[in-house]
Amino acid sequence: PSTSHHWPLITVAVPGHRVTESMFKKLQACYETYIKTFFSSVKEEPYTPTGSIFHKQKIVRYGTNLRNTQLPLEQRAEAAKNIGLLAYTGGPNAGMHAAEYIQDLIDILHMPDTSANVRILVLQGLCGICYINYSNQNKVKDLNLAEVLLVCLIEDENSSPASNHITMVKFWVCYLLTVLCCNNIPYIRIFQELGGQLLETKLKILSSMEWSGWPDNYAEVLFSLLGFYKGQLTSGI
């Protein structure tokens, strides 16, 4: 989608990467590859008042499902993913309506013993809600999403078959963290302070894994964004 209606891009110069429009294109490519393709019935169209109403109605409908505790958790997580897609395709007004459900998505991530698939669906929803949306990025910051994501990232894998699914959760956490950090310098500082050496170690491990099919190795991108490479983090507008 066009980013002309969003906040201006911030360029962050770090060793190995420069956060410019090219990185946003890769972020967009990731979202379109892994999420948007599953929703062929939802067509992205130029902004119109009628389209805005359509997105709001759909978001409210999916929001009702999201908050319906009588539904299976996976069905609620699917609704979360749909809200993210609509926020991504619907422009700033859709993002504003989707923001009403951010707390609900974070609450699901807080739930104990949720499946990897449920967490991935919710993470995908948050990616769409936060994608180049400074207001929503700040809202999730105020709701302490950073701490929740770090817990997901440092979760230990084991040798069970489920460990592959946990790794995919971590890949999506890396992508969401990149979405949050690449246009929001305060987030970079938050994760530097909260994550420290443990986060650096986890990102090194994840960056060495196979990211086949992804537009980029987002653990490696995040490792660089957070200034873990030699050199100092500098920024400019």
PLY file of the C-alpha trace (Angstrom):
ply
format ascii 1.0
element vertex 237
property float x
property float y
property float z
element edge 236
property int vertex1
property int vertex2
end_header
0.00 0.00 0.00
0.99 3.60 -0.46
2.81 5.03 2.52
2.14 8.65 1.59
-0.49 8.98 4.29
1.82 7.80 7.05
4.50 9.53 9.08
7.69 10.43 7.22
10.38 7.82 7.03
13.29 8.02 9.44
16.65 6.90 8.09
18.76 5.00 10.59
22.36 4.36 9.62
23.74 1.22 11.22
26.64 -1.06 10.31
25.50 -3.42 7.61
22.11 -1.81 6.95
20.63 1.56 6.15
16.92 1.80 6.89
15.60 3.37 3.73
12.71 2.83 1.39
14.29 -0.43 0.20
13.87 -1.98 3.63
10.23 -0.93 3.74
9.75 -2.63 0.39
11.17 -5.84 1.87
8.90 -5.52 4.89
5.95 -5.03 2.57
7.04 -8.01 0.46
7.16 -10.19 3.56
3.65 -9.21 4.60
2.27 -9.73 1.12
4.03 -13.09 0.75
3.02 -14.57 4.09
-0.31 -12.96 4.87
-1.98 -11.13 2.03
-1.81 -14.07 -0.37
-4.07 -16.09 1.95
-6.86 -13.53 1.55
-7.53 -13.43 -2.18
-11.12 -12.38 -1.51
-9.94 -9.11 0.05
-8.84 -6.75 -2.69
-6.74 -3.69 -2.00
-8.28 -0.67 -3.65
-7.57 3.09 -3.66
-8.93 4.89 -0.62
-12.55 6.05 -0.91
-15.12 6.98 1.75
-17.10 3.87 0.79
-13.99 1.73 1.10
-13.32 3.22 4.53
-16.79 2.19 5.68
-16.21 -1.31 4.26
-12.98 -1.71 6.21
-14.53 -0.42 9.42
-17.48 -2.79 9.14
-15.23 -5.76 8.48
-12.90 -4.83 11.35
-15.84 -4.54 13.75
-17.16 -7.90 12.58
-13.82 -9.62 13.08
-13.40 -7.75 16.35
-16.64 -9.30 17.59
-15.24 -12.75 16.82
-11.93 -11.87 18.43
-13.67 -10.96 21.69
-16.06 -13.91 21.66
-14.59 -16.20 24.31
-17.08 -18.92 23.32
-15.25 -19.42 20.03
-12.20 -21.68 19.73
-9.02 -19.72 20.35
-7.68 -20.46 16.88
-10.81 -18.95 15.31
-10.32 -15.82 17.43
-6.68 -15.70 16.33
-7.80 -15.94 12.68
-9.97 -12.88 13.33
-6.90 -11.10 14.71
-5.01 -11.87 11.54
-7.90 -10.54 9.44
-7.98 -7.30 11.42
-4.27 -6.88 10.69
-4.83 -7.42 6.98
-7.62 -4.85 6.89
-5.47 -2.35 8.79
-2.69 -2.95 6.28
-4.88 -2.49 3.20
-7.28 0.15 4.49
-5.09 3.15 5.23
-4.95 5.30 8.36
-8.67 5.14 9.16
-8.61 1.35 9.15
-5.52 1.43 11.33
-7.35 3.66 13.80
-10.30 1.26 14.01
-7.98 -1.74 14.31
-6.18 -0.06 17.22
-9.24 -0.69 19.39
-8.38 -4.39 19.39
-4.65 -4.21 20.11
-5.12 -5.02 23.80
-7.13 -8.12 22.85
-4.30 -9.39 20.66
-1.72 -8.81 23.37
-3.97 -10.58 25.89
-3.92 -13.70 23.71
-0.12 -13.60 23.61
-0.18 -13.49 27.42
-2.26 -16.67 27.63
-0.32 -19.71 28.88
0.09 -22.80 26.72
-1.22 -21.27 23.51
-0.27 -23.13 20.36
2.43 -21.85 18.04
-0.16 -21.43 15.28
-2.33 -19.17 17.45
0.65 -17.02 18.37
1.74 -16.76 14.74
-1.74 -15.63 13.67
-1.79 -12.96 16.38
1.74 -11.80 15.51
0.69 -11.50 11.87
-2.26 -9.39 12.95
0.00 -7.09 14.95
2.35 -6.77 11.98
-0.49 -5.41 9.86
-1.78 -3.09 12.57
1.66 -1.63 13.26
3.08 -1.52 9.72
4.34 2.08 9.23
1.68 3.28 11.68
3.45 5.40 14.28
0.34 5.86 16.42
-0.31 2.12 16.72
3.37 1.43 17.31
3.28 3.79 20.27
0.07 2.21 21.56
1.59 -1.27 21.65
4.64 0.25 23.34
2.41 1.70 26.07
0.81 -1.74 26.46
4.24 -3.30 27.07
4.29 -5.44 23.94
8.08 -5.24 23.93
8.33 -7.37 27.07
5.88 -9.94 25.68
7.83 -10.27 22.42
11.13 -10.68 24.22
9.67 -13.53 26.28
8.57 -15.24 23.04
12.00 -14.71 21.52
14.03 -16.18 24.36
11.76 -19.19 24.85
13.82 -22.35 24.82
13.37 -24.86 22.04
13.74 -28.58 22.60
14.19 -31.59 20.39
10.46 -32.26 20.03
8.64 -31.83 16.71
6.94 -28.74 18.17
10.30 -26.96 18.30
10.10 -26.18 14.57
6.82 -24.37 15.17
8.36 -22.43 18.06
11.16 -21.36 15.73
8.59 -20.04 13.26
7.02 -18.03 16.09
10.42 -16.49 16.70
10.83 -15.68 13.01
7.55 -13.76 13.14
8.66 -12.01 16.34
11.82 -10.90 14.53
9.75 -9.57 11.65
7.39 -7.69 13.97
10.34 -6.25 15.90
11.82 -5.05 12.60
8.50 -3.39 11.71
8.53 -1.65 15.08
12.20 -0.62 15.09
12.89 0.47 11.53
10.77 3.63 11.72
10.71 4.23 15.48
14.06 4.95 17.11
12.68 4.85 20.71
11.88 1.19 20.09
15.50 0.50 19.22
16.55 1.92 22.56
13.88 -0.06 24.42
15.02 -3.39 22.98
18.66 -2.55 23.50
17.95 -1.89 27.18
15.51 -4.76 27.79
17.22 -7.43 25.70
20.89 -6.86 26.33
23.31 -9.74 25.93
20.60 -12.40 25.97
18.79 -10.82 23.04
22.05 -10.46 21.14
22.82 -14.16 21.66
19.33 -15.26 20.58
19.46 -13.13 17.43
22.85 -14.59 16.53
21.37 -18.09 16.75
18.27 -17.19 14.76
20.27 -15.35 12.10
22.28 -18.52 11.46
19.12 -20.47 10.64
17.59 -21.01 7.22
15.15 -18.21 6.30
14.20 -19.75 2.99
11.21 -18.04 1.37
11.49 -14.85 3.41
12.48 -11.58 1.67
15.24 -11.12 4.23
16.81 -12.73 7.28
15.01 -10.57 9.83
17.04 -11.82 12.78
20.13 -10.53 10.99
18.40 -7.26 10.07
17.26 -6.79 13.66
20.72 -7.67 14.98
22.10 -4.85 12.88
19.28 -2.39 13.65
19.86 -2.80 17.37
23.50 -1.87 16.96
24.97 -5.21 17.95
27.50 -4.94 15.11
30.66 -2.99 15.87
30.19 0.73 15.57
27.78 3.27 16.90
24.11 3.67 16.10
23.46 6.98 14.40
20.26 8.48 13.11
19.13 11.22 10.82
15.92 12.48 9.32
0 1
1 2
2 3
3 4
4 5
5 6
6 7
7 8
8 9
9 10
10 11
11 12
12 13
13 14
14 15
15 16
16 17
17 18
18 19
19 20
20 21
21 22
22 23
23 24
24 25
25 26
26 27
27 28
28 29
29 30
30 31
31 32
32 33
33 34
34 35
35 36
36 37
37 38
38 39
39 40
40 41
41 42
42 43
43 44
44 45
45 46
46 47
47 48
48 49
49 50
50 51
51 52
52 53
53 54
54 55
55 56
56 57
57 58
58 59
59 60
60 61
61 62
62 63
63 64
64 65
65 66
66 67
67 68
68 69
69 70
70 71
71 72
72 73
73 74
74 75
75 76
76 77
77 78
78 79
79 80
80 81
81 82
82 83
83 84
84 85
85 86
86 87
87 88
88 89
89 90
90 91
91 92
92 93
93 94
94 95
95 96
96 97
97 98
98 99
99 100
100 101
101 102
102 103
103 104
104 105
105 106
106 107
107 108
108 109
109 110
110 111
111 112
112 113
113 114
114 115
115 116
116 117
117 118
118 119
119 120
120 121
121 122
122 123
123 124
124 125
125 126
126 127
127 128
128 129
129 130
130 131
131 132
132 133
133 134
134 135
135 136
136 137
137 138
138 139
139 140
140 141
141 142
142 143
143 144
144 145
145 146
146 147
147 148
148 149
149 150
150 151
151 152
152 153
153 154
154 155
155 156
156 157
157 158
158 159
159 160
160 161
161 162
162 163
163 164
164 165
165 166
166 167
167 168
168 169
169 170
170 171
171 172
172 173
173 174
174 175
175 176
176 177
177 178
178 179
179 180
180 181
181 182
182 183
183 184
184 185
185 186
186 187
187 188
188 189
189 190
190 191
191 192
192 193
193 194
194 195
195 196
196 197
197 198
198 199
199 200
200 201
201 202
202 203
203 204
204 205
205 206
206 207
207 208
208 209
209 210
210 211
211 212
212 213
213 214
214 215
215 216
216 217
217 218
218 219
219 220
220 221
221 222
222 223
223 224
224 225
225 226
226 227
227 228
228 229
229 230
230 231
231 232
232 233
233 234
234 235
235 236
